Amino acid sequence: MLTGEGFANKHKLSDYIIGNKADYFNARKMVNSADSASCQPIADIAVLFEEMLIEAKR
């Protein structure tokens, strides 16, 4: 995931998630682009999880 090697789209995880940028939808497609229907629900869960982690840190 750090180099993009082995993934069909050749993207690295940092292309989608870095700093304040978090594109969970397309990051999910990096792992399993054939199952695009599951990308949005999983991205929504990732956003909620990130919000919980940020809140817990306060």
GULO-501387 format. One record per residue (C-alpha): residue in one letter; residue number from 0; chain; x, y, z. Coordinates in steps of 0.25 Angstrom, whole numbers. Each point is the difference from the previous one (the first is absolute). Last residue first. Layout:
BEGIN
PT residuo num cadena     X     Y     Z
PT       A NUM      A     X     Y     Z
...
//
This chain:
BEGIN
PT residuo num cadena     X     Y     Z
PT       R  57      A   -39    61    92
PT       K  56      A     6   -13    -6
PT       A  55      A   -14    -7     1
PT       E  54      A    -6    10    -9
PT       I  53      A    10    -2   -11
PT       L  52      A    -1   -15     1
PT       M  51      A   -15     1    -1
PT       E  50      A     0     9   -12
PT       E  49      A    10   -10    -7
PT       F  48      A   -10   -11     3
PT       L  47      A   -11     8    -6
PT       V  46      A     8     3   -12
PT       A  45      A     4   -15    -2
PT       I  44      A   -14    -4     2
PT       D  43      A    -4     9   -12
PT       A  42      A    11    -5    -8
PT       I  41      A    -5   -14     2
PT       P  40      A   -14     3    -4
PT       Q  39      A     6     8   -12
PT       C  38      A     9   -11    -5
PT       S  37      A    -9   -12     0
PT       A  36      A    -6     2   -13
PT       S  35      A    14     2    -6
PT       D  34      A     3   -15     1
PT       A  33      A    10    -2   -11
PT       S  32      A     8    11     5
PT       N  31      A     4    -7    12
PT       V  30      A    12     5     7
PT       M  29      A     2    13    -7
PT       K  28      A   -15     2    -1
PT       R  27      A     0     1    15
PT       A  26      A    10    12    -1
PT       N  25      A    -9     6   -10
PT       F  24      A   -12     0    10
PT       Y  23      A     9     3    12
PT       D  22      A     5    13    -6
PT       A  21      A     7     6    13
PT       K  20      A     7    13    -2
PT       N  19      A     4     7    14
PT       G  18      A    14    -6    -1
PT       I  17      A     0   -11   -10
PT       I  16      A   -10   -10    -4
PT       Y  15      A    -3    -2   -15
PT       D  14      A    13     1    -8
PT       S  13      A     7    -4    13
PT       L  12      A    -6   -14    -1
PT       K  11      A     9    -2   -13
PT       H  10      A    -6    -1   -14
PT       K   9      A     4   -10   -10
PT       N   8      A   -15    -2    -4
PT       A   7      A     1   -15    -1
PT       F   6      A     7    -1    14
PT       G   5      A    12    -8     1
PT       E   4      A    10    11     1
PT       G   3      A    -7    13     5
PT       T   2      A    13     3     9
PT       L   1      A    -6     2    14
PT       M   0      A   -12    -9    -2
//
